[in-house]
Amino acid sequence: MADLTTTLIHHPYQPPAGFAAPQPGVFKASTVFFPNVAAMRHFDWKDKSAYTYGLHGTPTTYTLEERLCTLEGGVQCLLVPSGLAAIATVALALLRSGDEVLIPDNAYGPSKALAEGELAHWGITHRYFDPMDPADLAAKISPKTRLVWLEAAGSVTLEFPDLCAQVRICKAAGVLCALDNTWGAGLAFKPFDLVPGEQPVLGVDVSIHALTKYPSGGGDVLMGSVITQDERLHMRLKLCHMRLGLAVGANDAESVLRGLPSMALRYRQHDETTRALAQWCAQRSEFAQVLHPALPQSPGHARWQALCGDAPGAAAGLVSVVFKTAYGQDQVDAFCDSLQLFKIGYSWGGPMSLVMPYQLETMRSSWPVHLQPGILVRFSIGLESAADLQADLLQALARLK
Ligand SMILES: *Cc1c(COP(=O)(O)O)cnc(C)c1O
């Protein structure tokens, strides 16, 4: 009879198999056991029909990967610790010294910072293209171009590009294109099948997603995914992902698995409330411009309508306003500070509404022609009632006078 210390470590009890419940199990492991040495030698860490080490996957992460593939219409998925890590993984896997990456000028800011920092230090050059002019993208593709980033709608300014034209340009040039699909989230449009029915199928090569936003839905998890449809491309990404030692924690994976079943309903509700508030903002005299793809006057509206349709659930929960130039930074800051339900904070996709002022002139190569001058404020609309949020905006606008 072994010592109790040993027995508590090597306990013989095995629970019965066949447990079934709404949520999948949460498996936590660095070490994974092999039945014998031969099996250990035989196992390939890339083979998802088995387990080799916590870093390479558990039943929990495999399950999340499969569900995310279904969400976005992809075939293979890698999980990483944040949305930004997903962007960085794609860059590190696919770019070499001497290569060039093209990035839309309205891209997620830290994606530009990665290009200007690490990528530049490693001899990888970048150029920014006009997201609203496919001809500018076509003109900037050169023999050095190895990767084109796409984003729809644009971060902060929410212009909607001609995504189909952009993907066609990349395909014609034989350059890989990667989409930051955080806004569309797999719900507003299908990144791997942009024009249903079109043959050959038109889609991006890689879709990254900040699961931090809608899939989590709680404002309490950081995670990202890298989804593909091509096994060889996936393997290039997967080898890099493994060698960098990227993995996600089981409890974080569990949180995202809990968020997914309600995601489409939440997304649709965020969309409905946001559209109502965007329309209300468009009637107000304080704003020079309201940026939301469903507003006819918002840049790229027709392109959004063509790609996403305009049914509920075709747009995310973001709207930006440009204050008239009569309002200075102090007044706009006071407006943000006066909001009660809207909290001041980054990110989006959670239940609470957020507000953030931006200095666009520091974020763009030049002031975009389609944007009015003025201070820009972005709202991330949560799941509160539209009437309460509107009342909050109204009382804060009253402080501007
Ligand atoms: C938030 C966000 C990211 C990064 O996600 P994190 O998990 O916060 O690193 C990337 N792209 C877009 C468009 C985002 O909004």
The ligand as a Gaussian input file, in Angstrom:
#p B3LYP/6-31G(d) Opt

LIG

0 1
 C       -9.044000      45.258000     -30.385000
 C       -8.593000      45.053000     -31.790000
 C       -7.443000      44.321000     -32.069000
 C       -6.534000      43.788000     -30.997000
 O       -7.133000      42.972000     -30.068000
 P       -6.485000      42.814000     -28.604000
 O       -7.028000      41.509000     -28.148000
 O       -6.951000      43.990000     -27.810000
 O       -5.001000      42.786000     -28.785000
 C       -7.124000      44.129000     -33.395000
 N       -7.858000      44.642000     -34.381000
 C       -8.963000      45.362000     -34.154000
 C       -9.739000      45.898000     -35.296000
 C       -9.358000      45.596000     -32.847000
 O      -10.441000      46.332000     -32.626000

